[in-house]
Amino acid sequence: MKDYIEERVLELARYITETGATVRSAAARFRVSKSTVHKDITERLLEINPGLAAEVKEVLEKNKAQRDRKSTRLNSSHGKLS
């Protein structure tokens, strides 16, 4: 793996764990695609630093749970007549 890719992977991982950022916001911050962020943190990071990969996974799972709860709230109130 090229050095600059490894650096980006570690920077992305640190950013996500320190800020609780989503894949989308990390992609915007680092000016890369969401696909690149996803591949970096789910595949490349696992090879570079498995411990940090586990931390990032926890943050992303928390973000997903929040998104799912928000979606459920919106859907449950949608279509109700007042």
Buried (B, 14 or more C-beta within 10 A) or exposed (E): EEEEEBEBBBBBBEBBBEEEBBBEBBBEBBEBEBEBBBBBBBEBBBEBBEEBBEBBBEBBEEBEEEEEEEEEEEEEEEEEEE
